[in-house]
């Protein structure tokens, strides 16, 4: 029974880690894309260099 509990805890921790990584990835990609296509010059200019460093054309 102890090994079953340890396996469940390990699986839960891995699942939570993967979920957090997926959320961070989605948030990061969303910020890069949404700020790059924003109409505000200030937001666009702030994201401009980052987008080009990631090889993402914005013009």
FENHU-V634179 format. One record per residue. NEAR is the number of other C-alpha atoms within 8 Angstrom. Layout:
# FENHU-V634179
NEAR / NEAR
This chain:
# FENHU-V634179
4 / 5 / 6 / 7 / 8 / 8 / 8 / 8 / 8 / 8 / 8 / 8 / 8 / 8 / 8 / 8 / 8 / 8 / 8 / 8 / 8 / 8 / 8 / 8 / 8 / 8 / 8 / 8 / 8 / 8 / 8 / 11 / 8 / 8 / 10 / 12 / 8 / 9 / 6 / 6 / 7 / 6 / 11 / 13 / 8 / 8 / 11 / 10 / 8 / 9 / 13 / 10 / 7 / 6 / 6 / 7 / 6 / 8 / 2
